[in-house]
Amino acid sequence: MRLAGGLLIALAVGTSGAGYWVLVAAVVAALLAVAAEALLPPLGDTRPERVAGAVSRLGLVLVFATTFGHYLFPTAPGAAAAVFAVVVAVADLAGVRLGDHAARWVTGLLLAAAAALIAICVGIPPLARFIAPHPPSVPGLGLAVLVLLPFLLPRRPGAGRAAAVGAVAVAIVVVALYQLGPVRLGLSATSFRELLAAADGVSLLPVLTVVAAVATVPVAVDAFTDGRERLSPERPKATLACGLIVAAVSAFAGPVVALGLAGVGTLAELVLRVRARGYRAKRA
């Protein structure tokens, strides 16, 4: 679920920096996610780990709010993102939780949407002409890995889950580049609209709007609750503080800032997991 909510804007940002090399970035990010799930222990309960986990998850909420705003309310994305964050905080305050049964249904719907998108892009001849890529830009490649990585780590731990998420992500990147090309793909944060239009799927744009809502709302509530609980079990006070912070930032932060914050939080979390693994190895 994280992949769907994040890739809707992360792919455009990553492509704007890396061009065709965003595919390499997607593969690298997928391998990092699989390695992290296979080799590193889960995030612990020390104060730095709790803070890093909270920041990375609230960063995800910020990205999902930004995605929601840009796809559902393109004329006022910042205001819509702020309202989205407030609604998510209210849901947490009310005790709304995403159960495993609901998560499986949402995941199934999003996988069906991804399969349909891949089929459309492969079945329609592309309008974009292939242009030989320039040598990769190290900063651009690094930016692409940074913005993609948070959404390739699975919601529930497991190397197999990470591999499955990575495979879906790489497949979508391939067909998006094939159909739209890196220039048009990186022009707009809502480039999936351009992707459907290029693949003769303009009539499916309302469906994309529904998919964007399904891909952001449930997982945002789940990530917000997880992040808030890592900071404090006192729901009313922590929910209010986290909700106000995310709403204020999402009102002004664009896709690049939102994705950057989520990426930095994820990197901090991974660094702490690496440190925990080294500490356990020394004790053993």
Secondary structure, 3 states (H helix, E strand, C coil): CHHHHHHHHHHHHHHHHHHHHHHHHHHHHHHHHHHHHHHCCCCCCCHHHHHHHHHHHHHHHHHHHHHHHHHHCCCCHHHHHHHHHHHHHHHHHCCCCCCHHHHHHHHHHHHHHHHHHHHHHHHCCCCCCCCCCCCCCHHHHHHHHHHHHHHCCCCCCCHHHHHHHHHHHHHHHHHHHHHHHHHHHCCCCCHHHHHHHHCCCHHHHHHHHHHHHHHHHHHHHHHHHHHHHHHCCCHHHHHHHHHHHHHHHHHHCCHHHHHHHHHHHHHHHHHHHHHHHHHHHHHC
